[in-house]
Amino acid sequence: MRKIGVILSGILLMAAPAQAIPGQTLDEAAVWMKSNSTVRPSQNEKFLVRRINSSAQQFTFHASLNPPGQLARFAPGRRIIRSETLSLFDMRNGVTLARLRESVRSIYGFEIARDFEQAKIVKTYPTDSRIQEAVQKQNPQIAALQGELRQGEQFAYWLEIAQTDVGKAYSGQLTVFLLDDLEKLRSELANR
């Protein structure tokens, strides 16, 4: 009888759609993270999860009460997750925008991945003027950050990778956040 219960529980978990947590309460977010094998916290973790395979490969997932970008005040008593950031560091394989995009599906499931893929790109950087500035100043660091900001039906998405001066990216981040915070972040990224 116990085996049947375990099998039925497994089937129900597989059939349940992935629930992204921006907009959820802290308690709901904690339950979601514990049920998601990719971002499941270890014993001493809760909303910040770190996985280190070696000094050359690291994964971090952070669910936050704050919107992405510069710190801002949020309404007191509104204890909801506003953003989650996945950060990758990989000296062996590198980090690409495509790899960050695939992370959306593996963490959030098909429904959110579809929202992400159909999302309108509202900002990409560096701009041509930033690239020209980097050339004129002979400073490739000015244009080293490549990113995009997307507006979906359910969430907004911010992807960013940092390239070395030889064009290889070893680190990147993907942030899923509430649509309410999109304009704030877009204005903060205006000069990139």
Buried (B, 14 or more C-beta within 10 A) or exposed (E): EEEEEEEEEEEEEEEEEBBBBBBBEBEBBBBBBEEBEBBEBEEEBEBEBEEEEEEEBBBBBBBBBBBBBEEEEBEEEEEBBBBBBBBBBBBEEBBBBEBBBEBBBBBBBEBBBBBBEEBEEBBBBBBEEBBEBBEEEEEBEBBBBBBBBBBBEBBBBBBBBBBEEEEEBBBBBBBBBBBEBBEBBBEBBEEB
